[in-house]
Amino acid sequence: MSQTKSPYAENADLPALRRIGAQVRERLAANPAVYKVPTDKAELFAVGDFMSAEECTKMRALIDAVAKPSYVFDVDYSEGYRTSYSGDVDPNDPFIRKISRRIDDLLGIDPEFGETIQGQRYMPGQEFQPHCDWFHYGTSYWDMEMARGGQRSFTTMVFLNEVEAGGTTDFVELDIAIEPKPGVLLIWNNAKPDGHTNLDTLHAGRPVITGCKYVITKWYRTKTWT
């Protein structure tokens, strides 16, 4: 798709990304349960025991019920870029609504801006190679995603189980590798404080060596997601 023909300018969401970033930054800073990962290159946070052991067990079962080969824009599964299994859990399930609202309330973002929670399962050898969660201008999916909710502002991810070996989430530009710990929530701003998308949020789900890995992810947009 030609960039010049896109009705959605690359920087159209800058004011919203700045506003949401400032709002969430202030809210998380006031919460003693939130740990800010020490780096000047990106805004990355963690919350321990965000989900209980029982909630993690229930969520893993729901992921198993919907998991299928993971999808990546413009990349075929057979190319090996993202080899996990994933699926959107039922947003109308009362349990899912409870977890989703808990994330909304922590960040203070309008629930209408949040995408449906996606569950992911990684078996031995499966991975998600380095990528950013924000949308790249000029791609085949740019206009569609801008029309259905705009740029992704924040990413939230909850680890649901221990992994025997492998399966770290690596922020490759930050030189940070995070081991899966059940119930831990990760949060990061996909933009810089000035609203420009942040290349330093490049991250990867490293291959599981032994065991399996379950996570859920919820992304937030700059406006109502449809």
Secondary structure in CASP SS format (residue, H / E / C, confidence):
PFRMAT SS
TARGET T0000
AUTHOR 0000-0000-0000
METHOD secondary structure of the structure
MODEL  1
M C 1.00
S C 1.00
Q H 1.00
T H 1.00
K H 1.00
S C 1.00
P C 1.00
Y C 1.00
A C 1.00
E C 1.00
N C 1.00
A C 1.00
D C 1.00
L H 1.00
P H 1.00
A H 1.00
L H 1.00
R H 1.00
R H 1.00
I H 1.00
G H 1.00
A H 1.00
Q H 1.00
V H 1.00
R H 1.00
E H 1.00
R H 1.00
L H 1.00
A H 1.00
A C 1.00
N C 1.00
P C 1.00
A C 1.00
V E 1.00
Y E 1.00
K E 1.00
V C 1.00
P C 1.00
T C 1.00
D C 1.00
K C 1.00
A C 1.00
E C 1.00
L E 1.00
F E 1.00
A E 1.00
V E 1.00
G C 1.00
D C 1.00
F C 1.00
M C 1.00
S C 1.00
A H 1.00
E H 1.00
E H 1.00
C H 1.00
T H 1.00
K H 1.00
M H 1.00
R H 1.00
A H 1.00
L H 1.00
I H 1.00
D H 1.00
A H 1.00
V H 1.00
A C 1.00
K E 1.00
P E 1.00
S C 1.00
Y C 1.00
V E 1.00
F C 1.00
D C 1.00
V E 1.00
D C 1.00
Y H 1.00
S H 1.00
E H 1.00
G C 1.00
Y C 1.00
R E 1.00
T C 1.00
S C 1.00
Y E 1.00
S E 1.00
G E 1.00
D E 1.00
V C 1.00
D C 1.00
P C 1.00
N C 1.00
D C 1.00
P H 1.00
F H 1.00
I H 1.00
R H 1.00
K H 1.00
I H 1.00
S H 1.00
R H 1.00
R H 1.00
I H 1.00
D H 1.00
D H 1.00
L H 1.00
L H 1.00
G C 1.00
I C 1.00
D C 1.00
P H 1.00
E H 1.00
F H 1.00
G E 1.00
E C 1.00
T C 1.00
I C 1.00
Q E 1.00
G E 1.00
Q E 1.00
R E 1.00
Y E 1.00
M C 1.00
P E 1.00
G C 1.00
Q C 1.00
E C 1.00
F E 1.00
Q E 1.00
P E 1.00
H E 1.00
C C 1.00
D C 1.00
W C 1.00
F C 1.00
H C 1.00
Y C 1.00
G C 1.00
T C 1.00
S C 1.00
Y C 1.00
W H 1.00
D H 1.00
M H 1.00
E H 1.00
M H 1.00
A H 1.00
R C 1.00
G C 1.00
G C 1.00
Q C 1.00
R E 1.00
S E 1.00
F E 1.00
T E 1.00
T E 1.00
M E 1.00
V E 1.00
F E 1.00
L C 1.00
N C 1.00
E C 1.00
V C 1.00
E C 1.00
A E 1.00
G E 1.00
G C 1.00
T C 1.00
T E 1.00
D E 1.00
F E 1.00
V C 1.00
E C 1.00
L C 1.00
D C 1.00
I E 1.00
A E 1.00
I E 1.00
E C 1.00
P C 1.00
K C 1.00
P C 1.00
G C 1.00
V C 1.00
L E 1.00
L E 1.00
I E 1.00
W E 1.00
N E 1.00
N C 1.00
A E 1.00
K C 1.00
P C 1.00
D C 1.00
G C 1.00
H C 1.00
T E 1.00
N C 1.00
L H 1.00
D H 1.00
T H 1.00
L C 1.00
H E 1.00
A E 1.00
G E 1.00
R C 1.00
P C 1.00
V E 1.00
I E 1.00
T E 1.00
G C 1.00
C C 1.00
K E 1.00
Y E 1.00
V E 1.00
I E 1.00
T E 1.00
K E 1.00
W E 1.00
Y E 1.00
R E 1.00
T C 1.00
K C 1.00
T C 1.00
W C 1.00
T C 1.00
END
